[in-house]
C-alpha cells in the first residue's frame, strides 16, 4: 500500500565554487533517507524528488519545491511532506535593518552553486528568512504536516582539525545585497523584517517541524560512513517501532547515538506522532489474537478466510505498517470455527503465547498449486532460477511454501494448474484450471523481466487460485443466498437491464459510461454479514467490492430480504467493468462470502492500492465464551463476469 508521504531530498558533496571544501557522504546520506522512505515507509519512487550535487542548484531546489510540493495536485491536505538537506550550511552578514541587531549574521543553506557568480550577482543560498516563507506557502497550500530534516550546521568548528569533517563553510564573496536579490519572492511581503525569527532552529510557528543535527552554535559532522546525525536517525527504525514515537521521543533516541553532539527539534507540534502517523496505517494482513487458555490463543480468522488445521500464524505486537514489528512467536491452527480459530505452539516450552496480532505465514492448503515451466530459447537463466526456487517435488509434504501457499513444479502441463513460458520482458501463462479455462482467457501475457517478478506472479496466481476455489463443504446456505447483476442509470440509479447473471455467468460489453449494481437476496431465517470480493483473472488481483462497517451493530443483509451494492450512496458505490487497452475480452469473478457474525475479510486482498483494516472486534474476556459462537455459519457464492469489446467476442 503506497504511503501518503511526499519528499524533496537534497544531498550535496561537490560544490561549484573552488573556495568551498567538498564533503564526502552527503549524497550517501540522501540515498539512505530515500531508501528509508521507499523500503521502510513504503513511499513510491514517484513521490520522491531527489537532487544531488550539480542537480541541486538554488534555482533547481526552489523549482522542485514548487512543482513537487506546493503545486503538486497529488498532495492533499493532511499528507505528510518531508524536506531533507545534507550539505554545507553557512552564514552571511545581514543587510542593514534586516534584524533588530545590526551586524548579526543570517544563516543560509548552501546549494551546489553557493557563493558562485550568476547573472544576478553571487548565489547567496537559501536564507532562513526565505526558507520560513517557503514553508508558510507550503503549509497554506497543502497543510502543516511538514517535517524538515537538516544535516548541516551554521557555525565553524572549535578546532581547525575538525574543519574537513564539518558540514559548514565560510562565505567568501556573497554579500548582504546578494541576500536581498536571492530572497524568496513572498518573503518580504509576508511580514515586517524585524518580526522574522532568526535561524533555522529557533522556535517557529505551526507551519512545520525542524529536526536538525545541531543547535545554534553547534556543529554537524560526518565521516566515510555518513553524517553522524543522519546515521543515528536511520538506526532508530531498527530498534524502536516508529509509530510509537513523537518527535521529542525521536530526538532523545538520536541524541543518545550521537556521542555528545546535541541535535534539536523545534515547532509547535513536536509532541505529535512522527509525520502525524500518516505512514503508520493499519495493515489488514493482521488479525487480532486473544488469550484463550494456558496453551492456546484465539485468532480472528477461521474457515471463511481459508484457515484449515495446521495453518501457521506469526504473532506480533501490533498491526501497523512501516514500523518495527518483530516476530514474537509462531502458532498453528488446531480448532477451526467459521470466523475464528484456536491455535497453539508446537514448542515444548510452557511460555505463555503473547496476545497481539497475527498474520498467516503458511495457509497449509491441502492441494498444492501446480506449475509447469515450458522450455524456451529466451531467458534460459531466468528459467533455471525459477526451477531452483520451485524444485520438482513429488509429495505435498515437500512442497515449496512461498508467500504462505504450497506450490510444486510438475513435469507435464497435464498435471499443472498453469504453464509458464518466459520471454524477454513478459511471462506467457496458459491456465489449465477448469474454472479459469472455461470462463476466462486461457492464455494471458503479463509483464515480467526477472526471476523475482516471475516468482511474484506465481505467488499471486497461487493465492488467487486458493481463494477462488475454497468453499464450505457443508453448503449451509445452498439455495438460500443469491446474487444478481444489473446495469443502472447513473442519474436515477434505477435498473436499465434485466438480471445479467444467468447460471452464474454474465457477459457485458465494455463501456466506460456504464455502471452496475449487485443485488443480494437472503431467503434464510438468519441475518447475514455479506462481503463481496472482486477477482481479476487478468492480473490476479483480489479486492473488496463491499465490506460492511465494523462499527455497524446490525447485519446489513436481513433475513428474508434483499440489499443493493452499487446504489450510488456512500459506502455503496456502483461497479464498473472495463477492458485494458488493446484487449478484446477479459473476465473475472465476483465472489460473495456471507457469515452470521461480523469478521474482517480484507486480509485476503492482493494487488490492491487501498484497503481498510479493522480494529479488534471482541474484548479479550469474550474469547473464552465459545458457546456463544457455536451457531456461527459461513458460505460463499461465485459468479463469472466476462467483458467483451463487442458482442460475440468471448474470453
C-alpha positions as CSV (number, residue, x, y, z in Angstrom):
1,X,0.0,0.0,0.0
2,X,1.5,3.3,-1.1
3,X,2.2,5.7,1.8
4,X,0.8,9.3,1.6
5,X,4.3,10.8,2.1
6,X,6.0,13.2,-0.4
7,X,9.6,14.1,-0.1
8,X,12.2,16.5,-1.5
9,X,15.6,15.1,-0.7
10,X,18.9,17.0,-1.3
11,X,22.4,15.8,-0.8
12,X,25.5,17.8,-1.9
13,X,29.1,16.6,-1.7
14,X,30.7,18.5,-4.5
15,X,30.4,22.3,-4.8
16,X,30.8,24.5,-7.9
17,X,33.0,27.1,-6.1
18,X,36.6,26.2,-5.6
19,X,36.5,28.1,-2.3
20,X,34.2,25.6,-0.7
21,X,35.6,22.4,0.8
22,X,33.8,19.4,-0.7
23,X,32.1,16.9,1.5
24,X,32.2,13.1,1.3
25,X,29.0,11.5,2.5
26,X,26.0,13.8,2.0
27,X,24.9,12.1,-1.2
28,X,25.2,8.7,0.6
29,X,23.0,10.1,3.4
30,X,20.5,11.4,0.9
31,X,20.3,7.9,-0.7
32,X,19.9,6.4,2.8
33,X,17.0,8.6,3.5
34,X,15.4,7.8,0.2
35,X,15.9,4.1,0.9
36,X,14.2,4.5,4.3
37,X,11.3,6.2,2.8
38,X,10.8,3.7,-0.1
39,X,11.6,0.5,1.7
40,X,10.6,1.2,5.3
41,X,7.8,3.7,4.9
42,X,6.7,2.4,1.5
43,X,6.8,5.7,-0.3
44,X,6.5,5.2,-4.1
45,X,9.6,6.5,-6.0
46,X,7.5,9.0,-8.0
47,X,6.6,10.7,-4.7
48,X,10.2,11.5,-4.0
49,X,12.2,14.3,-5.8
50,X,15.9,13.5,-5.4
51,X,18.6,16.2,-6.1
52,X,22.3,15.7,-5.7
53,X,25.5,17.8,-6.4
54,X,25.1,19.7,-9.7
55,X,21.4,19.0,-9.8
56,X,20.9,20.8,-6.6
57,X,21.4,24.5,-7.6
58,X,19.5,27.2,-5.8
59,X,17.1,27.6,-8.8
60,X,16.6,23.8,-9.1
61,X,15.8,23.4,-5.4
62,X,13.3,26.3,-5.5
63,X,11.7,25.0,-8.7
64,X,11.4,21.4,-7.3
65,X,9.9,22.8,-4.1
66,X,7.2,24.5,-6.1
67,X,6.5,21.7,-8.6
68,X,6.9,18.7,-6.4
69,X,5.3,20.0,-3.3
70,X,3.4,23.4,-3.4
71,X,1.7,22.9,-6.8
72,X,1.6,19.1,-6.8
73,X,-2.0,18.1,-7.5
74,X,-1.5,14.6,-5.9
75,X,-0.8,16.1,-2.5
76,X,-3.8,16.6,-0.3
77,X,-4.1,18.4,3.0
78,X,-3.1,16.0,5.7
79,X,-0.5,14.2,3.6
80,X,3.0,14.1,5.1
81,X,5.8,16.1,3.4
82,X,9.5,15.7,4.2
83,X,12.3,18.0,3.2
84,X,15.8,16.6,3.8
85,X,19.0,18.6,3.3
86,X,22.6,17.3,3.7
87,X,25.3,19.6,2.7
88,X,27.0,22.8,3.9
89,X,25.4,25.4,6.0
90,X,26.9,29.0,6.1
91,X,26.2,32.5,7.3
92,X,26.2,35.9,5.6
93,X,26.3,39.4,7.3
94,X,22.7,40.6,7.4
95,X,21.6,43.6,5.4
96,X,21.0,46.8,7.4
97,X,17.6,46.9,9.0
98,X,17.0,43.2,8.4
99,X,17.5,42.1,12.0
100,X,16.8,44.0,15.2
101,X,20.5,43.7,16.0
102,X,22.5,45.2,13.1
103,X,25.7,43.4,12.2
104,X,24.4,39.9,13.0
105,X,24.7,37.0,10.6
106,X,22.0,35.3,8.6
107,X,22.0,31.5,8.3
108,X,21.8,30.0,4.8
109,X,21.6,26.5,3.3
110,X,24.3,26.1,0.6
111,X,23.1,24.8,-2.7
112,X,25.6,23.4,-5.3
113,X,26.2,26.9,-6.8
114,X,26.6,28.7,-3.4
115,X,28.9,31.7,-3.5
116,X,29.4,31.4,-7.2
117,X,28.7,34.0,-9.9
118,X,25.2,34.2,-11.5
119,X,23.6,36.7,-13.8
120,X,22.1,38.4,-10.8
121,X,25.2,38.5,-8.7
122,X,26.6,36.0,-6.2
123,X,24.4,33.0,-5.3
124,X,23.6,33.6,-1.6
125,X,22.0,30.3,-0.9
126,X,18.6,29.8,0.8
127,X,18.4,32.1,3.8
128,X,16.4,31.3,7.0
129,X,14.0,34.1,6.1
130,X,13.4,32.7,2.6
131,X,13.0,29.2,4.0
132,X,10.4,30.2,6.5
133,X,8.4,32.0,3.7
134,X,8.7,28.9,1.5
135,X,7.3,26.7,4.3
136,X,4.4,29.1,5.0
137,X,3.5,28.9,1.3
138,X,3.6,25.1,1.5
139,X,1.6,25.0,4.7
140,X,-1.2,27.2,3.3
141,X,-1.4,25.2,0.2
142,X,-1.0,21.6,1.5
143,X,-1.3,21.7,5.3
144,X,1.2,21.7,8.0
145,X,2.3,18.1,8.2
146,X,5.7,19.2,7.1
147,X,9.0,17.8,8.5
148,X,12.3,19.5,7.7
149,X,15.4,17.4,8.4
150,X,18.7,19.3,8.3
151,X,22.1,17.6,8.5
152,X,24.3,20.7,8.3
153,X,25.4,23.5,10.6
154,X,25.9,27.2,10.6
155,X,28.9,27.6,12.9
156,X,32.6,26.9,12.4
157,X,34.1,24.0,14.4
158,X,36.0,24.8,17.6
159,X,39.2,23.3,16.1
160,X,40.6,23.7,12.6
161,X,41.4,20.0,12.7
162,X,37.6,19.2,12.5
163,X,37.1,21.5,9.6
164,X,37.3,18.7,7.0
165,X,34.5,16.7,8.6
166,X,32.2,19.6,9.4
167,X,29.2,20.4,7.3
168,X,29.8,24.2,7.4
169,X,31.7,26.5,5.0
170,X,32.8,30.1,5.4
171,X,31.3,32.6,2.9
172,X,34.0,34.1,0.7
173,X,32.3,36.7,-1.6
174,X,28.5,36.7,-1.2
175,X,27.3,40.0,0.3
176,X,24.2,41.3,2.2
177,X,22.9,42.7,-1.1
178,X,23.1,39.2,-2.6
179,X,20.8,38.1,0.2
180,X,18.2,40.6,-0.9
181,X,18.5,39.6,-4.5
182,X,18.1,35.9,-3.8
183,X,15.2,36.3,-1.4
184,X,12.1,34.1,-1.9
185,X,9.5,36.1,-3.7
186,X,7.0,36.1,-0.8
187,X,9.5,36.6,2.0
188,X,9.3,40.5,2.2
189,X,5.6,40.6,1.6
190,X,4.9,38.2,4.4
191,X,6.0,40.2,7.4
192,X,7.9,43.0,9.0
193,X,11.6,42.3,8.6
194,X,12.1,42.6,12.4
195,X,9.4,40.1,13.1
196,X,11.2,37.2,11.3
197,X,12.6,34.5,13.6
198,X,16.3,34.3,13.1
199,X,17.9,31.0,12.3
200,X,16.7,27.6,11.1
201,X,16.4,26.1,14.6
202,X,14.8,28.8,16.6
203,X,11.2,28.3,17.9
204,X,8.8,28.5,15.0
205,X,5.1,28.5,14.3
206,X,2.9,25.6,13.4
207,X,3.7,25.5,9.7
208,X,6.4,22.9,10.1
209,X,8.7,20.9,12.4
210,X,12.5,21.1,12.1
211,X,14.7,18.2,13.1
212,X,18.4,19.3,12.9
213,X,21.8,17.9,13.5
214,X,22.8,20.8,15.8
215,X,21.5,23.7,17.8
216,X,22.6,27.2,17.1
217,X,26.4,27.4,17.7
218,X,26.8,23.6,17.4
219,X,28.3,21.6,14.6
220,X,27.2,18.7,12.3
221,X,30.0,16.2,11.5
222,X,30.4,13.4,9.0
223,X,32.7,10.5,8.3
224,X,33.0,8.0,5.5
225,X,30.1,6.1,7.0
226,X,27.8,9.2,6.7
227,X,26.7,12.1,8.7
228,X,26.6,11.3,12.4
229,X,23.1,12.8,12.7
230,X,21.6,11.0,9.7
231,X,23.1,7.6,10.6
232,X,21.7,8.0,14.1
233,X,18.3,8.9,12.7
234,X,18.2,5.9,10.4
235,X,19.4,3.5,13.2
236,X,16.3,4.3,15.3
237,X,14.0,2.4,12.9
238,X,15.7,-0.8,13.6
239,X,15.3,-0.6,17.4
240,X,12.0,1.1,18.1
241,X,8.6,0.9,16.5
242,X,8.3,4.3,14.8
243,X,4.5,4.5,15.2
244,X,5.0,4.9,19.0
245,X,7.3,7.9,18.8
246,X,6.8,11.6,19.0
247,X,9.3,14.0,17.5
248,X,10.6,14.6,21.1
249,X,11.0,10.9,21.6
250,X,12.9,10.6,18.3
251,X,15.2,13.4,19.3
252,X,16.1,11.7,22.6
253,X,16.9,8.5,20.8
254,X,19.1,10.2,18.2
255,X,20.9,12.2,20.8
256,X,21.9,9.0,22.7
257,X,23.6,7.8,19.5
258,X,25.5,11.0,18.7
259,X,28.4,10.8,21.1
260,X,28.0,14.1,22.9
261,X,26.6,16.2,19.9
262,X,23.3,17.9,20.5
263,X,20.6,17.7,17.8
264,X,17.4,19.7,18.2
265,X,13.7,19.6,17.2
266,X,11.6,22.8,17.1
267,X,8.0,23.5,16.2
268,X,4.6,23.7,17.9
269,X,3.7,20.1,17.0
270,X,6.7,18.3,18.2
271,X,4.7,16.2,20.7
272,X,2.7,14.6,17.8
273,X,3.4,11.2,16.3
274,X,6.1,11.2,13.6
275,X,4.7,12.6,10.4
276,X,1.3,12.8,12.2
277,X,1.1,9.0,11.9
278,X,0.5,9.1,8.1
279,X,2.8,6.2,7.1
280,X,1.7,4.0,10.0
281,X,-1.7,2.8,8.7
282,X,-3.3,-0.4,10.0
283,X,-2.2,-3.4,7.9
284,X,-5.2,-5.6,7.0
285,X,-3.0,-8.6,6.8
286,X,-3.1,-8.8,10.6
287,X,-5.9,-10.1,12.7
288,X,-6.3,-9.9,16.5
289,X,-5.1,-12.5,18.9
290,X,-6.6,-13.0,22.4
291,X,-5.7,-15.3,25.2
292,X,-7.9,-18.4,25.5
293,X,-6.3,-20.8,28.0
294,X,-2.8,-21.7,29.2
295,X,-1.6,-23.1,25.9
296,X,-3.9,-21.7,23.2
297,X,-4.9,-18.4,21.8
298,X,-8.0,-17.3,19.9
299,X,-7.3,-15.8,16.4
300,X,-9.9,-13.8,14.5
301,X,-9.5,-15.9,11.3
302,X,-11.4,-19.0,10.5
303,X,-12.8,-21.2,7.8
304,X,-14.4,-18.3,5.9
305,X,-10.8,-16.8,5.5
306,X,-9.3,-20.1,4.3
307,X,-7.8,-21.2,7.6
308,X,-7.5,-25.0,8.0
309,X,-6.0,-27.2,10.6
310,X,-2.2,-26.6,10.6
311,X,-2.4,-23.1,9.2
312,X,0.7,-21.3,10.5
313,X,0.4,-17.8,12.1
314,X,3.2,-15.5,13.2
315,X,2.4,-13.4,16.4
316,X,3.4,-9.7,16.6
317,X,2.9,-6.8,18.9
318,X,0.9,-4.5,16.6
319,X,-0.7,-4.2,13.2
320,X,0.9,-1.0,11.9
321,X,2.7,-0.7,8.6
322,X,6.2,0.8,8.3
323,X,7.0,0.2,12.0
324,X,9.3,-2.4,13.6
325,X,7.2,-5.4,14.4
326,X,9.4,-8.4,15.2
327,X,8.2,-12.0,15.4
328,X,7.0,-12.9,19.0
329,X,6.0,-16.5,18.3
330,X,4.6,-19.0,15.9
331,X,1.3,-20.9,16.4
332,X,-0.7,-23.4,14.4
333,X,-4.4,-23.6,14.0
334,X,-5.8,-26.6,15.9
335,X,-9.5,-26.0,16.1
336,X,-11.3,-24.3,13.2
337,X,-14.6,-22.3,13.5
338,X,-16.4,-20.3,10.8
339,X,-14.8,-16.9,11.7
340,X,-12.1,-17.7,14.2
341,X,-9.8,-20.5,15.3
342,X,-7.9,-21.7,18.3
343,X,-4.1,-22.1,17.8
344,X,-1.2,-23.4,19.8
345,X,2.5,-23.6,19.6
346,X,4.4,-26.8,18.7
347,X,7.2,-25.9,21.1
348,X,7.6,-27.9,24.4
349,X,8.1,-24.6,26.2
350,X,5.5,-23.7,28.8
351,X,6.0,-20.0,28.0
352,X,2.6,-18.2,27.5
353,X,1.7,-17.3,23.9
354,X,1.6,-13.5,23.7
355,X,-1.6,-11.6,22.8
356,X,-1.4,-9.1,20.0
357,X,-1.8,-9.6,16.2
358,X,-1.3,-12.5,13.9
359,X,-0.7,-12.9,10.2
360,X,-0.7,-16.0,8.1
361,X,2.7,-17.4,7.2
362,X,1.5,-20.6,5.6
363,X,-2.0,-21.4,4.6
364,X,-1.4,-25.2,4.6
365,X,-3.6,-25.7,1.6
366,X,-4.0,-29.4,1.1
367,X,-3.9,-29.4,-2.7
368,X,-0.7,-27.5,-3.8
369,X,-0.7,-25.1,-6.7
370,X,1.0,-26.9,-9.6
371,X,3.2,-25.1,-12.0
372,X,4.7,-26.3,-15.3
373,X,7.7,-24.5,-16.8
374,X,7.9,-24.7,-20.5
375,X,11.2,-24.7,-22.3
376,X,12.1,-21.6,-24.3
377,X,15.1,-20.2,-26.2
378,X,14.6,-17.0,-24.3
379,X,15.6,-16.3,-20.7
380,X,17.4,-19.6,-20.0
381,X,19.0,-18.2,-16.9
382,X,15.6,-16.9,-15.6
383,X,14.1,-20.4,-16.1
384,X,16.9,-22.0,-14.2
385,X,16.4,-19.6,-11.3
386,X,12.7,-20.3,-11.3
387,X,13.3,-24.0,-11.4
388,X,15.6,-23.7,-8.4
389,X,13.0,-21.6,-6.5
390,X,10.3,-24.2,-7.3
391,X,12.0,-27.6,-7.1
392,X,10.3,-30.6,-8.6
393,X,8.7,-32.2,-5.6
394,X,6.6,-35.4,-5.7
395,X,4.7,-35.0,-2.4
396,X,2.8,-32.3,-0.6
397,X,5.0,-32.7,2.5
398,X,7.9,-31.5,0.5
399,X,6.1,-28.8,-1.4
400,X,7.6,-25.3,-1.6
401,X,5.7,-22.9,0.6
402,X,6.1,-19.5,-1.0
403,X,4.2,-16.5,0.4
404,X,2.2,-19.0,2.5
405,X,0.8,-21.1,-0.3
406,X,2.1,-24.6,-1.1
407,X,3.4,-24.7,-4.6
408,X,5.0,-27.6,-6.6
409,X,6.6,-27.8,-10.0
410,X,5.3,-30.6,-12.2
411,X,6.8,-32.2,-15.3
412,X,3.8,-32.1,-17.7
413,X,1.2,-29.5,-18.4
414,X,-1.5,-32.1,-18.0
415,X,-0.6,-32.2,-14.3
416,X,-0.5,-28.4,-13.9
417,X,-2.8,-25.6,-12.9
418,X,-0.8,-23.3,-15.1
419,X,2.1,-23.5,-17.6
420,X,4.6,-20.7,-17.9
421,X,6.7,-19.6,-20.9
422,X,9.3,-17.0,-20.1
423,X,10.1,-14.4,-22.8
424,X,12.3,-11.4,-22.8
425,X,10.1,-8.9,-21.0
426,X,7.0,-10.9,-20.3
427,X,5.6,-14.2,-19.0
428,X,3.1,-16.1,-21.0
429,X,0.7,-18.1,-18.9
430,X,-1.6,-20.9,-20.0
431,X,-4.3,-21.7,-17.5
432,X,-5.3,-25.4,-17.2
433,X,-7.5,-25.0,-14.2
434,X,-11.0,-25.9,-15.4
435,X,-12.8,-23.0,-13.9
436,X,-10.4,-20.4,-15.3
437,X,-10.0,-22.1,-18.6
438,X,-13.8,-22.3,-19.1
439,X,-14.6,-18.8,-18.1
440,X,-11.6,-16.6,-18.8
441,X,-8.9,-16.2,-21.4
442,X,-6.9,-19.4,-21.4
443,X,-3.6,-17.6,-22.4
444,X,-2.5,-14.3,-20.9
445,X,0.7,-12.2,-21.1
446,X,2.0,-10.4,-18.0
447,X,5.0,-8.1,-17.9
448,X,8.0,-9.7,-16.2
449,X,11.6,-9.2,-16.8
450,X,13.4,-11.0,-14.0
451,X,13.1,-14.1,-11.8
452,X,11.9,-12.1,-8.7
453,X,9.0,-10.7,-10.7
454,X,8.3,-14.1,-12.1
455,X,8.0,-15.5,-8.6
456,X,5.7,-12.7,-7.5
457,X,3.3,-13.5,-10.4
458,X,3.4,-17.2,-9.4
459,X,2.7,-16.3,-5.8
460,X,-0.2,-14.1,-6.7
461,X,-1.7,-16.8,-9.0
462,X,-1.4,-19.4,-6.3
463,X,-3.2,-17.2,-3.7
464,X,-5.8,-16.3,-6.4
465,X,-6.4,-20.0,-7.1
466,X,-6.7,-20.7,-3.3
467,X,-9.4,-18.1,-2.6
468,X,-11.3,-18.7,-5.8
469,X,-11.8,-22.4,-5.2
470,X,-12.2,-22.7,-1.5
471,X,-15.8,-23.2,-0.2
472,X,-17.7,-24.5,2.7
473,X,-18.1,-28.3,2.0
474,X,-21.3,-28.4,4.1
475,X,-23.0,-25.7,2.0
476,X,-25.3,-24.5,4.7
477,X,-26.8,-21.6,2.6
478,X,-27.2,-23.5,-0.6
479,X,-30.3,-22.1,-2.4
480,X,-30.8,-19.5,0.4
481,X,-28.4,-16.8,-0.8
482,X,-28.5,-15.4,-4.4
483,X,-26.7,-12.7,-6.3
484,X,-27.9,-10.7,-9.3
485,X,-26.2,-8.1,-11.5
486,X,-27.9,-5.2,-13.2
487,X,-26.9,-2.2,-15.3
488,X,-28.2,1.0,-13.7
489,X,-28.8,4.6,-14.9
490,X,-26.1,6.9,-13.4
491,X,-28.5,9.7,-12.7
492,X,-31.5,7.9,-11.3
493,X,-29.8,4.7,-10.1
494,X,-32.7,2.7,-11.4
495,X,-32.2,-0.6,-13.2
496,X,-32.0,-0.4,-17.0
497,X,-31.4,-4.1,-17.7
498,X,-32.6,-7.4,-16.5
499,X,-30.5,-9.7,-14.3
500,X,-27.3,-10.2,-16.3
501,X,-26.2,-13.3,-14.3
502,X,-27.5,-16.4,-15.9
503,X,-26.4,-19.7,-14.3
504,X,-23.6,-17.9,-12.5
505,X,-22.3,-16.1,-15.6
506,X,-22.7,-12.7,-17.2
507,X,-21.4,-11.2,-20.4
508,X,-21.3,-7.4,-20.7
509,X,-20.0,-5.0,-23.3
510,X,-17.1,-2.8,-22.5
511,X,-18.5,0.7,-21.9
512,X,-16.7,3.2,-19.7
513,X,-20.0,5.1,-19.2
514,X,-21.9,2.0,-17.8
515,X,-22.2,1.2,-14.2
516,X,-23.7,-1.8,-12.4
517,X,-25.2,-2.8,-9.1
518,X,-25.3,-6.2,-7.4
519,X,-28.5,-7.3,-5.6
520,X,-28.1,-9.8,-2.8
521,X,-31.1,-11.9,-1.7
522,X,-31.3,-13.7,1.7
523,X,-34.0,-16.3,1.7
524,X,-32.8,-17.8,5.0
525,X,-34.0,-17.3,8.6
526,X,-30.7,-15.7,9.6
527,X,-29.5,-12.1,9.4
528,X,-26.2,-12.1,7.5
529,X,-23.0,-10.1,7.0
530,X,-22.1,-10.0,3.3
531,X,-18.6,-9.5,1.8
532,X,-18.3,-9.1,-1.9
533,X,-14.9,-9.7,-3.5
534,X,-13.7,-8.8,-7.0
535,X,-11.2,-11.2,-8.5
536,X,-9.5,-10.1,-11.7
537,X,-8.2,-13.1,-13.6
538,X,-6.1,-11.0,-15.9
539,X,-3.8,-9.7,-13.2
540,X,-4.6,-12.0,-10.2
541,X,-5.8,-9.1,-8.1
542,X,-8.3,-9.6,-5.3
543,X,-10.1,-6.6,-3.9
544,X,-13.1,-5.9,-1.6
545,X,-16.0,-4.6,-3.6
546,X,-18.2,-4.3,-0.5
547,X,-17.2,-4.8,3.1
548,X,-19.6,-3.9,5.9
549,X,-18.6,-1.3,8.5
550,X,-17.1,-2.9,11.6
551,X,-18.9,-0.3,13.7
552,X,-22.3,-1.4,12.4
553,X,-24.1,-3.2,15.1
554,X,-26.7,-4.9,12.8
555,X,-26.1,-7.3,9.9
556,X,-26.8,-5.5,6.7
557,X,-28.4,-8.4,4.9
558,X,-31.6,-9.2,6.9
559,X,-33.4,-12.5,6.8
560,X,-35.9,-12.8,4.0
561,X,-34.8,-9.6,2.4
562,X,-32.5,-8.0,-0.2
563,X,-29.8,-5.4,-0.3
564,X,-28.2,-3.4,-3.1
565,X,-24.5,-2.9,-3.6
566,X,-24.0,-0.1,-6.0
567,X,-26.9,2.1,-5.1
568,X,-24.9,5.3,-5.5
569,X,-24.9,6.1,-1.8
570,X,-21.9,6.5,0.5
571,X,-20.4,3.0,1.1
572,X,-22.4,1.5,-1.8
573,X,-20.6,2.8,-4.8
574,X,-21.6,1.4,-8.2
575,X,-19.5,-1.1,-10.0
576,X,-17.7,-0.6,-13.3
577,X,-16.1,-3.1,-15.7
578,X,-13.6,-2.0,-18.3
579,X,-11.1,-3.7,-20.6
580,X,-7.5,-2.9,-20.6
581,X,-6.0,-1.1,-23.6
582,X,-5.7,-3.4,-26.6
583,X,-7.7,-6.2,-25.0
584,X,-10.7,-7.6,-26.9
585,X,-12.1,-9.6,-23.9
586,X,-11.4,-10.1,-20.2
587,X,-13.0,-11.9,-17.3
588,X,-13.1,-12.0,-13.6
589,X,-15.2,-13.3,-10.7
590,X,-17.5,-11.8,-8.1
591,X,-17.3,-14.0,-5.0
592,X,-19.8,-13.4,-2.2
593,X,-18.9,-14.5,1.3
594,X,-21.6,-14.5,4.0
595,X,-21.3,-15.1,7.7
596,X,-23.7,-15.0,10.6
597,X,-21.3,-12.8,12.7
598,X,-19.0,-9.9,11.6
599,X,-15.4,-10.8,10.7
600,X,-12.7,-8.7,8.9
601,X,-12.1,-10.1,5.4
602,X,-9.7,-7.5,4.0
603,X,-6.6,-9.6,4.6
604,X,-7.3,-11.8,1.6
605,X,-6.8,-8.8,-0.7
606,X,-3.8,-8.7,-3.0
607,X,-2.5,-6.3,-5.7
608,X,-4.7,-3.5,-4.2
609,X,-3.6,0.0,-3.5
610,X,-6.2,0.9,-0.9
611,X,-7.7,-1.4,1.7
612,X,-9.2,-1.0,5.1
613,X,-8.1,-2.7,8.3
614,X,-10.3,-3.2,11.2
615,X,-9.7,-2.9,15.0
616,X,-10.3,-5.7,17.4
617,X,-14.0,-6.6,17.4
618,X,-14.1,-8.6,20.6
619,X,-12.8,-7.8,24.0
620,X,-10.3,-10.4,25.5
621,X,-12.8,-11.7,28.1
622,X,-15.2,-12.8,25.3
623,X,-12.5,-15.0,23.8
624,X,-13.4,-17.8,26.2
625,X,-17.1,-17.8,25.5
626,X,-17.1,-20.5,22.9
627,X,-20.7,-21.4,23.5
628,X,-21.9,-18.0,22.2
629,X,-20.4,-18.7,18.8
630,X,-21.3,-22.4,18.3
631,X,-24.1,-21.4,15.9
632,X,-21.8,-19.4,13.5
633,X,-22.1,-20.3,9.8
634,X,-20.5,-19.1,6.6
635,X,-20.9,-19.8,2.9
636,X,-20.0,-18.4,-0.5
637,X,-21.4,-17.9,-4.0
638,X,-19.2,-17.3,-7.1
639,X,-20.2,-15.7,-10.4
640,X,-18.1,-15.1,-13.5
641,X,-18.3,-11.8,-15.4
642,X,-16.9,-11.6,-19.0
643,X,-16.3,-8.2,-20.5
644,X,-16.1,-8.1,-24.3
645,X,-15.3,-5.3,-26.8
646,X,-18.2,-6.3,-29.0
647,X,-21.0,-8.8,-28.6
648,X,-19.9,-12.1,-30.0
649,X,-16.3,-11.9,-28.7
650,X,-15.7,-14.4,-25.9
651,X,-12.8,-14.8,-23.5
